[in-house]
Amino acid sequence: MLTVWGRTNSSNVKKVLWCLEELNIDYNQKDVGGPFGGLETPEYKKMNPNSTIPTLQDDDFALWESNAILRYLTEKFDHTHLLMSNNLQEKASADKWMDWSGANLFDHIKQMMNKIVRMPEADRDPAQAKVIYDNINKLLQIADDALATQAYFSGDKFGIADIAIAPLFYPWHEIVTNRPEFTHLERWYQQLTARPAFQKIVMVPIK
């Protein structure tokens, strides 16, 4: 059976668990990272020398980097192309948004969580917070513009690119009260909230 190593409130771990739920694949999940520790043990570092989460363990094969894990899972289990198209251009477009989320959006959401959400209010730097929010808003404007012409980041139907982006969008949507009106992102997000796997894995209290 597959094992996913990583705490469940991590956006990158959520991606993997959500994907598995959508594909109806049995798995075990083990808490490591954050308050659980365990990332620096020899056993874990043998699987993931970066000491990051998530790590997917498939028998004697270990894989790290959340988007690589998503691709692996769909290649291995998504035989009906539920989450990943078999059309080359559609697949490349989904890959584009997955890479965009990891290379751009992830770092700014991580800064928001670490330097604003999880930091005591007295220790927060308002100027720094403004920069973080401005950077996120610029990126979300790009995403909103894209959704003006397509239903999902994966194209006409829900797929792997949406799984990569939504766990990053969720904390921003739930925490930031004074936010720009991104009409297309809001429509996209509301579609996701109807999915049982999204409710189970992503829509959980933010810590």
Disulfide bonds with the S-S distance in Angstrom:
none
